[in-house]
């Protein structure tokens, strides 16, 4: 049998790894949604009938074995390094840690299959890095991937970009979420503090959680949503917490924008740093106001829905959940906020029912999701 024929054999049972970035020092699953996405993906892969073993593969960063062990202490699967991955895996899914091109080439030569799972809006991120002279992080390395996986939220911006730039087939996959990581964080809350919407407040405390590190998710429209609602009815808002803006508030442009708003002039808005969502919502927030641009599947949405919190949003990808406004319609967002305030408490049971039904469809153990990922892995072996 020739070497080529040997490489074309399809294993009966597969060993699959998912790359995760590990750096020195403290690292948290809450720093970046992609870390949680890695966890949810391996939770699903453990349920795929043809997969006999699933691993997280530490790579990309400067962290050592102890850093990885501390960071991933609650991982549902074993952790291995890149050397072990090269010899024991049949399929490698590049996700959090980008793989070295030479490693990919050698892995393919051995008969391994390579999938790159893209869960960020790379089209926008790459452009910002290039035209705004940001730190180099270009994701196109000419690595010979068998397939690119991405999410429905990037169908419009990224799928054509990936297909042309990577010269590989692109497949849109279900977004995954489980309350597992959130529940662990809830379990660490101080006594008497719960992650659960409490009806009956006379005024609402608003939380805005956009990261403000890329233009697809910023605080500007949510602030204007709150501004419109406050102008219409000054008795609705008690506080507007604008998180992830502490370093921005002295920037001349942002400062001028913020200081033009009544929510700032009237002392309602506060500009804060970055904190774990669960901790601050359980203590200080009644409703979440959000905005995205071509980035409509976010863990913040799912976490808010899980806790029964009113979510004011512009995503068409979370069904009938929350209180939706269109695109960049700040006035519509203000009206959605006022609508939520007027009826959320009375309709809380229905709100929770709709949210929970939607969240169950995201679960790694959902049979439709397991089938979709299983068929996608099978396809990379059957494609000529």
C-alpha positions as CSV (number, residue, x, y, z in Angstrom):
1,X,0.0,0.0,0.0
2,X,1.4,3.4,-1.0
3,X,2.0,6.3,1.5
4,X,-0.8,8.2,-0.2
5,X,-3.2,5.3,0.1
6,X,-2.3,5.0,3.8
7,X,-3.0,8.7,4.4
8,X,-6.4,8.3,2.8
9,X,-7.6,5.6,5.2
10,X,-10.5,6.8,7.3
11,X,-10.1,5.8,11.0
12,X,-13.1,4.0,12.6
13,X,-12.8,6.1,15.7
14,X,-11.2,9.6,15.9
15,X,-9.1,11.5,18.3
16,X,-9.9,15.2,18.1
17,X,-8.2,18.2,19.6
18,X,-9.2,21.9,20.0
19,X,-6.4,24.5,20.3
20,X,-6.5,26.9,23.2
21,X,-4.2,29.8,24.0
22,X,-2.4,29.6,27.3
23,X,-0.2,32.4,28.6
24,X,1.9,32.9,31.8
25,X,0.2,34.2,34.9
26,X,-3.4,34.6,35.7
27,X,-5.9,33.7,33.0
28,X,-9.7,33.4,33.2
29,X,-12.4,31.9,31.0
30,X,-14.2,35.2,31.3
31,X,-11.5,37.3,29.6
32,X,-12.6,36.3,26.1
33,X,-15.6,34.5,24.8
34,X,-13.4,32.2,22.7
35,X,-12.1,30.4,25.8
36,X,-15.6,29.4,26.8
37,X,-16.3,28.5,23.2
38,X,-13.5,26.0,23.3
39,X,-15.0,24.4,26.4
40,X,-18.4,24.2,24.9
41,X,-17.0,22.7,21.7
42,X,-15.1,19.9,23.5
43,X,-18.3,19.2,25.5
44,X,-20.1,18.6,22.3
45,X,-17.3,16.5,20.7
46,X,-17.3,14.2,23.6
47,X,-20.8,13.2,22.5
48,X,-20.0,12.5,18.8
49,X,-20.3,8.8,18.1
50,X,-17.2,8.5,15.9
51,X,-14.9,10.4,18.4
52,X,-13.2,8.2,20.8
53,X,-11.1,10.8,22.6
54,X,-11.3,14.6,22.8
55,X,-8.5,17.0,24.0
56,X,-7.8,20.6,24.6
57,X,-4.4,21.4,23.1
58,X,-2.3,24.1,24.7
59,X,-0.5,26.3,22.2
60,X,0.2,29.8,20.9
61,X,1.0,31.4,24.2
62,X,4.0,31.5,26.5
63,X,2.3,29.6,29.4
64,X,3.8,26.5,30.8
65,X,2.2,23.3,32.1
66,X,1.3,24.8,35.5
67,X,-0.3,27.8,33.9
68,X,-2.4,25.6,31.7
69,X,-3.4,23.3,34.5
70,X,-4.4,26.3,36.7
71,X,-6.4,28.0,33.8
72,X,-8.2,24.8,32.8
73,X,-8.6,23.2,36.1
74,X,-12.3,22.5,35.4
75,X,-11.8,21.3,31.8
76,X,-14.1,18.3,30.9
77,X,-11.3,16.8,28.8
78,X,-7.6,16.2,29.2
79,X,-5.1,18.8,28.2
80,X,-2.1,18.0,25.9
81,X,0.7,20.0,24.3
82,X,1.4,20.5,20.6
83,X,4.0,17.7,20.5
84,X,1.5,15.1,21.8
85,X,-1.2,16.5,19.5
86,X,1.1,15.9,16.5
87,X,1.2,12.2,17.1
88,X,-2.1,11.2,18.8
89,X,-4.7,13.3,17.0
90,X,-6.6,12.5,13.8
91,X,-8.4,15.9,13.6
92,X,-7.1,19.2,14.9
93,X,-9.5,22.1,15.3
94,X,-7.7,25.4,15.4
95,X,-9.7,27.8,17.6
96,X,-8.2,29.9,20.4
97,X,-4.5,29.4,19.6
98,X,-3.5,29.8,15.9
99,X,-1.4,27.0,14.7
100,X,2.1,27.3,13.1
101,X,1.9,26.7,9.4
102,X,4.7,24.2,9.4
103,X,3.0,22.2,12.2
104,X,-0.2,22.1,10.0
105,X,1.8,21.0,6.9
106,X,3.5,18.2,8.8
107,X,0.2,17.1,10.5
108,X,-1.5,16.9,7.1
109,X,1.4,14.9,5.7
110,X,0.9,12.4,8.5
111,X,-2.8,12.1,7.4
112,X,-4.3,14.4,10.0
113,X,-7.2,16.7,9.2
114,X,-7.1,20.4,10.0
115,X,-10.2,22.6,10.6
116,X,-10.0,26.3,11.5
117,X,-12.9,27.4,13.6
118,X,-13.4,31.2,13.3
119,X,-15.6,32.7,16.0
120,X,-14.6,36.4,15.7
121,X,-15.5,39.0,13.1
122,X,-12.1,38.6,11.4
123,X,-13.0,40.6,8.4
124,X,-13.4,43.7,10.6
125,X,-10.6,42.9,13.0
126,X,-8.1,42.3,10.2
127,X,-9.0,45.6,8.5
128,X,-8.7,47.6,11.7
129,X,-5.3,46.1,12.3
130,X,-4.2,47.1,8.8
131,X,-5.6,50.6,8.3
132,X,-5.3,51.9,11.9
133,X,-1.7,50.6,12.4
134,X,-2.6,48.3,15.2
135,X,-0.5,45.4,16.4
136,X,0.1,42.7,13.9
137,X,-2.3,39.8,14.2
138,X,-3.2,38.9,10.7
139,X,-4.9,35.6,10.7
140,X,-4.1,34.5,7.1
141,X,-1.0,32.3,7.2
142,X,-1.5,30.2,4.1
143,X,-1.9,27.2,6.3
144,X,-3.5,24.4,4.2
145,X,-6.8,23.9,6.1
146,X,-9.2,21.2,5.0
147,X,-12.1,23.4,6.0
148,X,-13.1,26.7,7.7
149,X,-15.9,26.7,10.2
150,X,-17.6,29.8,11.4
151,X,-20.9,31.0,12.9
152,X,-24.2,32.3,11.4
153,X,-23.4,35.9,12.7
154,X,-20.5,36.1,10.2
155,X,-22.4,34.8,7.2
156,X,-22.5,38.3,5.6
157,X,-19.1,39.7,6.4
158,X,-16.7,36.8,6.9
159,X,-17.8,33.8,4.9
160,X,-16.8,35.3,1.5
161,X,-13.6,36.7,3.1
162,X,-12.6,33.3,4.4
163,X,-13.4,31.4,1.2
164,X,-11.3,33.7,-0.9
165,X,-8.5,34.4,1.5
166,X,-8.0,30.8,2.9
167,X,-8.7,29.0,-0.4
168,X,-10.7,26.4,1.5
169,X,-14.4,25.4,1.8
170,X,-16.3,27.4,4.5
171,X,-19.1,25.8,6.6
172,X,-21.4,27.7,9.0
173,X,-21.9,25.8,12.3
174,X,-24.3,26.2,15.2
175,X,-23.2,28.6,18.0
176,X,-22.9,26.6,21.3
177,X,-23.6,27.7,24.8
178,X,-24.0,26.0,28.2
179,X,-24.7,27.5,31.6
180,X,-21.9,25.3,33.0
181,X,-19.3,28.1,33.3
182,X,-21.8,30.7,34.4
183,X,-23.1,28.4,37.1
184,X,-19.6,27.9,38.6
185,X,-19.3,31.7,38.8
186,X,-22.8,32.0,40.4
187,X,-21.6,29.5,43.0
188,X,-18.9,31.9,44.0
189,X,-21.1,34.9,44.6
190,X,-21.2,36.3,48.2
191,X,-24.0,35.0,50.5
192,X,-27.3,36.7,49.8
193,X,-26.3,37.7,46.2
194,X,-28.1,35.9,43.4
195,X,-28.0,35.9,39.6
196,X,-31.7,36.2,39.0
197,X,-33.8,39.2,37.9
198,X,-35.8,40.7,40.8
199,X,-39.0,42.4,39.8
200,X,-40.5,45.4,41.6
201,X,-37.9,48.1,41.4
202,X,-39.3,51.6,40.9
203,X,-36.4,52.6,38.6
204,X,-33.9,50.4,36.6
205,X,-30.2,50.3,36.8
206,X,-28.9,49.7,33.3
207,X,-25.7,47.7,32.4
208,X,-23.9,48.2,29.1
209,X,-21.2,45.6,28.5
210,X,-19.8,46.1,25.0
211,X,-16.1,45.5,25.1
212,X,-15.1,48.6,23.0
213,X,-12.1,47.0,21.5
214,X,-13.4,46.6,18.0
215,X,-16.1,48.6,16.2
216,X,-18.5,45.6,16.0
217,X,-19.4,46.0,19.7
218,X,-19.2,49.4,21.3
219,X,-21.1,51.4,23.9
220,X,-22.2,54.3,21.7
221,X,-25.6,53.1,20.5
222,X,-26.6,51.6,23.9
223,X,-25.8,55.0,25.5
224,X,-28.0,56.7,23.0
225,X,-30.7,54.1,23.6
226,X,-30.6,55.1,27.3
227,X,-30.5,58.8,26.4
228,X,-33.6,58.6,24.3
229,X,-35.5,56.6,27.0
230,X,-34.4,59.1,29.7
231,X,-35.5,62.1,27.6
232,X,-38.9,60.5,27.0
233,X,-39.4,59.5,30.7
234,X,-36.9,60.7,33.3
235,X,-38.4,58.5,36.0
236,X,-37.3,55.2,34.4
237,X,-33.5,55.1,34.9
238,X,-31.8,55.2,38.2
239,X,-28.2,54.5,36.9
240,X,-26.5,53.7,33.7
241,X,-23.3,51.6,34.2
242,X,-21.1,51.8,31.1
243,X,-18.6,49.0,31.6
244,X,-15.3,48.6,29.7
245,X,-15.0,52.3,29.2
246,X,-12.7,53.4,32.1
247,X,-9.7,53.9,29.7
248,X,-11.9,55.7,27.2
249,X,-13.6,58.4,29.3
250,X,-10.6,60.8,29.1
251,X,-10.4,60.4,25.3
252,X,-11.4,63.8,23.9
253,X,-13.8,62.4,21.3
254,X,-15.5,60.0,23.7
255,X,-15.6,62.5,26.5
256,X,-17.2,65.1,24.2
257,X,-19.8,62.6,23.1
258,X,-20.6,61.4,26.6
259,X,-20.8,64.9,28.1
260,X,-23.3,65.9,25.5
261,X,-25.8,63.4,26.9
262,X,-28.4,64.1,29.6
263,X,-27.7,60.8,31.3
264,X,-24.3,62.2,32.0
265,X,-25.4,65.8,32.7
266,X,-28.0,64.5,35.2
267,X,-25.5,62.3,37.0
268,X,-26.9,58.9,35.9
269,X,-24.0,57.5,33.9
270,X,-20.9,56.0,35.4
271,X,-17.9,54.8,33.3
272,X,-16.3,51.7,34.7
273,X,-13.6,49.1,34.0
274,X,-14.0,45.4,33.1
275,X,-15.6,43.1,35.6
276,X,-17.1,39.5,35.4
277,X,-20.7,39.9,34.1
278,X,-22.2,37.7,36.7
279,X,-20.7,39.6,39.6
280,X,-21.8,43.1,38.6
281,X,-25.3,42.1,37.3
282,X,-26.2,40.2,40.4
283,X,-25.3,43.3,42.5
284,X,-25.9,46.4,40.5
285,X,-27.9,45.8,37.3
286,X,-31.6,45.3,36.4
287,X,-31.5,45.4,32.6
288,X,-28.9,45.0,29.9
289,X,-28.8,47.3,26.9
290,X,-26.6,46.2,24.0
291,X,-25.7,46.7,20.4
292,X,-23.7,44.8,17.7
293,X,-22.7,45.3,14.1
294,X,-22.5,42.0,12.3
295,X,-21.9,40.2,15.6
296,X,-25.3,39.1,16.8
297,X,-24.5,35.9,18.8
298,X,-23.0,36.9,22.1
299,X,-22.6,35.0,25.4
300,X,-23.6,38.2,27.3
301,X,-27.0,37.8,25.6
302,X,-27.3,34.2,26.7
303,X,-26.2,34.9,30.2
304,X,-28.7,37.7,30.6
305,X,-31.5,35.5,29.2
306,X,-30.5,32.7,31.6
307,X,-31.0,35.0,34.6
308,X,-34.3,36.4,33.3
309,X,-32.9,39.9,32.9
310,X,-34.5,42.2,30.3
311,X,-32.2,42.3,27.3
312,X,-32.6,45.3,24.9
313,X,-30.8,44.3,21.7
314,X,-30.6,44.5,17.9
315,X,-29.9,40.8,17.1
316,X,-32.0,38.8,14.7
317,X,-30.3,35.6,15.7
318,X,-31.9,35.1,19.2
319,X,-35.4,34.5,18.0
320,X,-38.1,36.2,20.0
321,X,-36.0,36.6,23.1
322,X,-35.5,40.0,24.8
323,X,-36.7,43.4,23.5
324,X,-35.4,44.0,20.0
325,X,-34.8,47.2,18.0
326,X,-33.5,47.4,14.5
327,X,-29.9,47.9,13.4
328,X,-28.6,51.3,14.5
329,X,-32.0,52.8,15.4
330,X,-31.2,54.6,18.6
331,X,-34.8,55.9,19.0
332,X,-36.1,52.4,18.4
333,X,-33.7,51.2,21.1
334,X,-35.0,53.8,23.5
335,X,-38.6,52.7,22.8
336,X,-37.6,49.1,23.3
337,X,-36.1,50.0,26.7
338,X,-39.3,51.8,27.8
339,X,-41.4,48.9,26.5
340,X,-39.3,46.4,28.6
341,X,-39.7,48.6,31.7
342,X,-43.4,48.8,31.2
343,X,-44.1,45.1,30.8
344,X,-41.2,42.9,31.9
345,X,-42.3,42.3,35.4
346,X,-45.8,41.3,34.4
347,X,-44.6,39.0,31.7
348,X,-41.6,37.5,33.5
349,X,-42.8,33.9,33.4
350,X,-43.4,34.0,29.6
351,X,-40.1,35.8,29.1
352,X,-38.2,33.0,30.9
353,X,-40.1,30.3,29.0
354,X,-39.1,31.8,25.6
355,X,-35.5,32.3,26.7
356,X,-35.1,28.8,28.2
357,X,-36.5,27.2,25.0
358,X,-34.0,29.1,22.9
359,X,-31.0,28.4,25.2
360,X,-31.8,24.7,25.1
361,X,-31.2,24.8,21.3
362,X,-27.6,26.1,21.9
363,X,-26.6,23.3,24.3
364,X,-23.6,21.1,23.4
365,X,-25.7,18.1,24.3
366,X,-28.5,19.1,21.9
367,X,-28.9,16.2,19.4
368,X,-29.2,18.5,16.4
369,X,-25.9,20.3,17.3
370,X,-24.1,17.0,17.9
371,X,-25.4,15.7,14.5
372,X,-24.3,18.8,12.7
373,X,-20.7,18.8,14.0
374,X,-20.4,15.0,13.5
375,X,-21.5,15.3,9.9
376,X,-19.1,18.1,9.3
377,X,-16.2,16.1,10.6
378,X,-17.2,13.1,8.5
379,X,-17.3,15.3,5.5
380,X,-13.7,16.3,5.6
381,X,-12.9,12.6,5.2
382,X,-15.3,12.0,2.3
383,X,-14.5,15.1,0.3
384,X,-12.1,14.3,-2.6
